[in-house]
Amino acid sequence: MKTKDGDTVKSLFNGKYYKVKKIMKNMAVLQSEDGQSQILTEVENLNLFYEKMEDIRAIRVRIEAL
């Protein structure tokens, strides 16, 4: 998953949605939808523990087409 600033991702652990606030080198700052919390994680973890909203929408479209 190629993630950039402003993307929305969903945590595979808790199902919450986060906006990618900033990506700096190999670190990413995620902010919760309600703005009450932030997460600092390695960019590599975005591929392992988060699902990009764009990817989720594409899967739903394919399922609905079946």
MODELLER restraints for C-alpha pairs under 7 A, 6 or more apart:
rsr = mdl.restraints
at = mdl.atoms
rsr.add(forms.Gaussian(group=physical.xy_distance, feature=features.Distance(at['CA:1:A'], at['CA:47:A']), mean=5.82, stdev=0.5))
rsr.add(forms.Gaussian(group=physical.xy_distance, feature=features.Distance(at['CA:4:A'], at['CA:23:A']), mean=6.95, stdev=0.5))
rsr.add(forms.Gaussian(group=physical.xy_distance, feature=features.Distance(at['CA:5:A'], at['CA:20:A']), mean=5.19, stdev=0.5))
rsr.add(forms.Gaussian(group=physical.xy_distance, feature=features.Distance(at['CA:5:A'], at['CA:21:A']), mean=5.61, stdev=0.5))
rsr.add(forms.Gaussian(group=physical.xy_distance, feature=features.Distance(at['CA:5:A'], at['CA:22:A']), mean=5.29, stdev=0.5))
rsr.add(forms.Gaussian(group=physical.xy_distance, feature=features.Distance(at['CA:5:A'], at['CA:23:A']), mean=6.30, stdev=0.5))
rsr.add(forms.Gaussian(group=physical.xy_distance, feature=features.Distance(at['CA:6:A'], at['CA:19:A']), mean=5.99, stdev=0.5))
rsr.add(forms.Gaussian(group=physical.xy_distance, feature=features.Distance(at['CA:6:A'], at['CA:20:A']), mean=5.16, stdev=0.5))
rsr.add(forms.Gaussian(group=physical.xy_distance, feature=features.Distance(at['CA:6:A'], at['CA:21:A']), mean=6.01, stdev=0.5))
rsr.add(forms.Gaussian(group=physical.xy_distance, feature=features.Distance(at['CA:7:A'], at['CA:19:A']), mean=5.74, stdev=0.5))
rsr.add(forms.Gaussian(group=physical.xy_distance, feature=features.Distance(at['CA:7:A'], at['CA:20:A']), mean=5.40, stdev=0.5))
rsr.add(forms.Gaussian(group=physical.xy_distance, feature=features.Distance(at['CA:8:A'], at['CA:17:A']), mean=6.71, stdev=0.5))
rsr.add(forms.Gaussian(group=physical.xy_distance, feature=features.Distance(at['CA:8:A'], at['CA:18:A']), mean=5.62, stdev=0.5))
rsr.add(forms.Gaussian(group=physical.xy_distance, feature=features.Distance(at['CA:8:A'], at['CA:19:A']), mean=4.44, stdev=0.5))
rsr.add(forms.Gaussian(group=physical.xy_distance, feature=features.Distance(at['CA:8:A'], at['CA:20:A']), mean=6.21, stdev=0.5))
rsr.add(forms.Gaussian(group=physical.xy_distance, feature=features.Distance(at['CA:8:A'], at['CA:52:A']), mean=6.20, stdev=0.5))
rsr.add(forms.Gaussian(group=physical.xy_distance, feature=features.Distance(at['CA:8:A'], at['CA:53:A']), mean=5.71, stdev=0.5))
rsr.add(forms.Gaussian(group=physical.xy_distance, feature=features.Distance(at['CA:9:A'], at['CA:17:A']), mean=5.66, stdev=0.5))
rsr.add(forms.Gaussian(group=physical.xy_distance, feature=features.Distance(at['CA:9:A'], at['CA:18:A']), mean=5.37, stdev=0.5))
rsr.add(forms.Gaussian(group=physical.xy_distance, feature=features.Distance(at['CA:9:A'], at['CA:19:A']), mean=6.34, stdev=0.5))
rsr.add(forms.Gaussian(group=physical.xy_distance, feature=features.Distance(at['CA:9:A'], at['CA:50:A']), mean=5.91, stdev=0.5))
rsr.add(forms.Gaussian(group=physical.xy_distance, feature=features.Distance(at['CA:9:A'], at['CA:51:A']), mean=5.36, stdev=0.5))
rsr.add(forms.Gaussian(group=physical.xy_distance, feature=features.Distance(at['CA:9:A'], at['CA:52:A']), mean=4.38, stdev=0.5))
rsr.add(forms.Gaussian(group=physical.xy_distance, feature=features.Distance(at['CA:9:A'], at['CA:53:A']), mean=5.45, stdev=0.5))
rsr.add(forms.Gaussian(group=physical.xy_distance, feature=features.Distance(at['CA:10:A'], at['CA:16:A']), mean=5.61, stdev=0.5))
rsr.add(forms.Gaussian(group=physical.xy_distance, feature=features.Distance(at['CA:10:A'], at['CA:17:A']), mean=4.44, stdev=0.5))
rsr.add(forms.Gaussian(group=physical.xy_distance, feature=features.Distance(at['CA:10:A'], at['CA:18:A']), mean=6.30, stdev=0.5))
rsr.add(forms.Gaussian(group=physical.xy_distance, feature=features.Distance(at['CA:10:A'], at['CA:50:A']), mean=5.30, stdev=0.5))
rsr.add(forms.Gaussian(group=physical.xy_distance, feature=features.Distance(at['CA:10:A'], at['CA:51:A']), mean=5.06, stdev=0.5))
rsr.add(forms.Gaussian(group=physical.xy_distance, feature=features.Distance(at['CA:10:A'], at['CA:52:A']), mean=6.37, stdev=0.5))
rsr.add(forms.Gaussian(group=physical.xy_distance, feature=features.Distance(at['CA:10:A'], at['CA:53:A']), mean=6.81, stdev=0.5))
rsr.add(forms.Gaussian(group=physical.xy_distance, feature=features.Distance(at['CA:11:A'], at['CA:17:A']), mean=6.38, stdev=0.5))
rsr.add(forms.Gaussian(group=physical.xy_distance, feature=features.Distance(at['CA:11:A'], at['CA:49:A']), mean=6.12, stdev=0.5))
rsr.add(forms.Gaussian(group=physical.xy_distance, feature=features.Distance(at['CA:11:A'], at['CA:50:A']), mean=4.56, stdev=0.5))
rsr.add(forms.Gaussian(group=physical.xy_distance, feature=features.Distance(at['CA:11:A'], at['CA:51:A']), mean=6.52, stdev=0.5))
rsr.add(forms.Gaussian(group=physical.xy_distance, feature=features.Distance(at['CA:12:A'], at['CA:49:A']), mean=5.46, stdev=0.5))
rsr.add(forms.Gaussian(group=physical.xy_distance, feature=features.Distance(at['CA:12:A'], at['CA:50:A']), mean=5.47, stdev=0.5))
rsr.add(forms.Gaussian(group=physical.xy_distance, feature=features.Distance(at['CA:12:A'], at['CA:51:A']), mean=6.89, stdev=0.5))
rsr.add(forms.Gaussian(group=physical.xy_distance, feature=features.Distance(at['CA:17:A'], at['CA:32:A']), mean=6.25, stdev=0.5))
rsr.add(forms.Gaussian(group=physical.xy_distance, feature=features.Distance(at['CA:17:A'], at['CA:33:A']), mean=6.08, stdev=0.5))
rsr.add(forms.Gaussian(group=physical.xy_distance, feature=features.Distance(at['CA:18:A'], at['CA:30:A']), mean=5.70, stdev=0.5))
rsr.add(forms.Gaussian(group=physical.xy_distance, feature=features.Distance(at['CA:18:A'], at['CA:31:A']), mean=5.21, stdev=0.5))
rsr.add(forms.Gaussian(group=physical.xy_distance, feature=features.Distance(at['CA:18:A'], at['CA:32:A']), mean=4.45, stdev=0.5))
rsr.add(forms.Gaussian(group=physical.xy_distance, feature=features.Distance(at['CA:18:A'], at['CA:33:A']), mean=5.65, stdev=0.5))
rsr.add(forms.Gaussian(group=physical.xy_distance, feature=features.Distance(at['CA:19:A'], at['CA:30:A']), mean=5.54, stdev=0.5))
rsr.add(forms.Gaussian(group=physical.xy_distance, feature=features.Distance(at['CA:19:A'], at['CA:31:A']), mean=5.28, stdev=0.5))
rsr.add(forms.Gaussian(group=physical.xy_distance, feature=features.Distance(at['CA:19:A'], at['CA:32:A']), mean=6.46, stdev=0.5))
rsr.add(forms.Gaussian(group=physical.xy_distance, feature=features.Distance(at['CA:19:A'], at['CA:33:A']), mean=6.88, stdev=0.5))
rsr.add(forms.Gaussian(group=physical.xy_distance, feature=features.Distance(at['CA:20:A'], at['CA:28:A']), mean=6.99, stdev=0.5))
rsr.add(forms.Gaussian(group=physical.xy_distance, feature=features.Distance(at['CA:20:A'], at['CA:29:A']), mean=6.05, stdev=0.5))
rsr.add(forms.Gaussian(group=physical.xy_distance, feature=features.Distance(at['CA:20:A'], at['CA:30:A']), mean=4.61, stdev=0.5))
rsr.add(forms.Gaussian(group=physical.xy_distance, feature=features.Distance(at['CA:20:A'], at['CA:31:A']), mean=6.50, stdev=0.5))
rsr.add(forms.Gaussian(group=physical.xy_distance, feature=features.Distance(at['CA:21:A'], at['CA:29:A']), mean=5.47, stdev=0.5))
rsr.add(forms.Gaussian(group=physical.xy_distance, feature=features.Distance(at['CA:21:A'], at['CA:30:A']), mean=5.53, stdev=0.5))
rsr.add(forms.Gaussian(group=physical.xy_distance, feature=features.Distance(at['CA:21:A'], at['CA:31:A']), mean=6.35, stdev=0.5))
rsr.add(forms.Gaussian(group=physical.xy_distance, feature=features.Distance(at['CA:22:A'], at['CA:28:A']), mean=5.77, stdev=0.5))
rsr.add(forms.Gaussian(group=physical.xy_distance, feature=features.Distance(at['CA:22:A'], at['CA:29:A']), mean=5.28, stdev=0.5))
rsr.add(forms.Gaussian(group=physical.xy_distance, feature=features.Distance(at['CA:23:A'], at['CA:29:A']), mean=6.47, stdev=0.5))
rsr.add(forms.Gaussian(group=physical.xy_distance, feature=features.Distance(at['CA:26:A'], at['CA:42:A']), mean=5.64, stdev=0.5))
rsr.add(forms.Gaussian(group=physical.xy_distance, feature=features.Distance(at['CA:26:A'], at['CA:43:A']), mean=5.31, stdev=0.5))
rsr.add(forms.Gaussian(group=physical.xy_distance, feature=features.Distance(at['CA:27:A'], at['CA:40:A']), mean=6.92, stdev=0.5))
rsr.add(forms.Gaussian(group=physical.xy_distance, feature=features.Distance(at['CA:27:A'], at['CA:41:A']), mean=5.69, stdev=0.5))
rsr.add(forms.Gaussian(group=physical.xy_distance, feature=features.Distance(at['CA:27:A'], at['CA:42:A']), mean=4.36, stdev=0.5))
rsr.add(forms.Gaussian(group=physical.xy_distance, feature=features.Distance(at['CA:27:A'], at['CA:43:A']), mean=5.25, stdev=0.5))
rsr.add(forms.Gaussian(group=physical.xy_distance, feature=features.Distance(at['CA:28:A'], at['CA:40:A']), mean=5.79, stdev=0.5))
rsr.add(forms.Gaussian(group=physical.xy_distance, feature=features.Distance(at['CA:28:A'], at['CA:41:A']), mean=5.39, stdev=0.5))
rsr.add(forms.Gaussian(group=physical.xy_distance, feature=features.Distance(at['CA:28:A'], at['CA:42:A']), mean=5.87, stdev=0.5))
rsr.add(forms.Gaussian(group=physical.xy_distance, feature=features.Distance(at['CA:28:A'], at['CA:43:A']), mean=5.61, stdev=0.5))
rsr.add(forms.Gaussian(group=physical.xy_distance, feature=features.Distance(at['CA:29:A'], at['CA:38:A']), mean=6.73, stdev=0.5))
rsr.add(forms.Gaussian(group=physical.xy_distance, feature=features.Distance(at['CA:29:A'], at['CA:39:A']), mean=5.70, stdev=0.5))
rsr.add(forms.Gaussian(group=physical.xy_distance, feature=features.Distance(at['CA:29:A'], at['CA:40:A']), mean=4.71, stdev=0.5))
rsr.add(forms.Gaussian(group=physical.xy_distance, feature=features.Distance(at['CA:29:A'], at['CA:41:A']), mean=6.62, stdev=0.5))
rsr.add(forms.Gaussian(group=physical.xy_distance, feature=features.Distance(at['CA:30:A'], at['CA:38:A']), mean=5.41, stdev=0.5))
rsr.add(forms.Gaussian(group=physical.xy_distance, feature=features.Distance(at['CA:30:A'], at['CA:39:A']), mean=5.00, stdev=0.5))
rsr.add(forms.Gaussian(group=physical.xy_distance, feature=features.Distance(at['CA:30:A'], at['CA:40:A']), mean=6.43, stdev=0.5))
rsr.add(forms.Gaussian(group=physical.xy_distance, feature=features.Distance(at['CA:31:A'], at['CA:37:A']), mean=5.96, stdev=0.5))
rsr.add(forms.Gaussian(group=physical.xy_distance, feature=features.Distance(at['CA:31:A'], at['CA:38:A']), mean=4.39, stdev=0.5))
rsr.add(forms.Gaussian(group=physical.xy_distance, feature=features.Distance(at['CA:31:A'], at['CA:39:A']), mean=6.47, stdev=0.5))
rsr.add(forms.Gaussian(group=physical.xy_distance, feature=features.Distance(at['CA:32:A'], at['CA:38:A']), mean=6.18, stdev=0.5))
